[in-house]
């Protein structure tokens, strides 16, 4: 299994990161994808990288999260671009749009997103896209990239069936499914089986969005099997089938 989105460098893991990594391996996790949120996070990711429990266990991404877009976003982007040029990072993320917390820099969010999407084409790298309360604004931006070779994941997908179908069939994107799919009020669980499993990847977004029965507590990669079990129920497949297909989907972004 692959956790395609986990922030293991955050302070929530500072005291027991090595135990977290051991539990992940024991649960069958073979790789964790680590998205950055700003230039400072890259240094924290470097420290995490030194703790890699097995060769290739971490795949690092560099990007400017929409909630981190401020007046200095151009300086932040310059530092992130330099990091990408180093060749150490396997993709661009976490990038996107967020209208949930603060709209003060939303126009800057739009510009930062377009810049980073263009980088993805320039460097031929996949993207991890964050969209919260902003699909109305996201869809017109992402459509021009459908036929340009952009590839990536709509992380923690929270859109509609229509948006999911367009993004997967026309855009060729994958949908990142995490612990929220186990919640009783999950709208996506009602229609997810109408999206081919070939477009689904698993993620935790740790330390956030813990699946039931851990909801409200810190999330971690070892909980990916709970998401796989829920997907198996939704798609009426075995957990082994879901593991194999979702792992293959994730790997397709780099093959």
Secondary structure as UniProt FT lines:
FT   STRAND          2..3
FT   TURN            8..9
FT   HELIX           11..13
FT   TURN            14..16
FT   HELIX           17..26
FT   TURN            27..28
FT   STRAND          31..35
FT   HELIX           39..49
FT   TURN            50..51
FT   TURN            55..56
FT   STRAND          58..62
FT   HELIX           66..68
FT   TURN            71..72
FT   HELIX           73..85
FT   TURN            86..87
FT   STRAND          91..98
FT   TURN            104..105
FT   HELIX           106..123
FT   STRAND          126..132
FT   HELIX           135..143
FT   TURN            144..149
FT   STRAND          152..154
FT   TURN            155..156
FT   HELIX           161..165
FT   HELIX           166..170
FT   STRAND          174..177
FT   HELIX           179..182
FT   TURN            184..185
FT   HELIX           188..190
FT   HELIX           192..194
FT   HELIX           197..199
FT   STRAND          200..202
FT   TURN            212..213
FT   TURN            215..216
FT   HELIX           221..223
FT   HELIX           224..235
FT   HELIX           239..252
FT   TURN            253..254
//
